[in-house]
Amino acid sequence: MSTLVLELESGGCRHYVDGSPVHCGTQLQMQLGGQWINVRYEASLGSDPENVRVMLYAIGGRIIPESDALFRWPGGAQ
């Protein structure tokens, strides 16, 4: 498990979890209130890290994660 790590690449910004790239529409698990919940990752990415916005979608609505939120790949796999 790890936080969303933002890296600036030649084509723009990309988030990583446990060293693997996260693409829009990807299913992840996020720790919330001591439990792991399933979320769908969406983001507005560009070349400026200051303007990157992340939104997660789960049953019950939209979540904007804190910078220290913990994530993992579902089932321990990518």
Secondary structure, 3 states (H helix, E strand, C coil): CECCEEEEECCEEEEEECCEEECCCCEEEEEECCEEEEEEEEEECCCCHHHCEEEEEECCEEECCCCCCCEECHHHCC
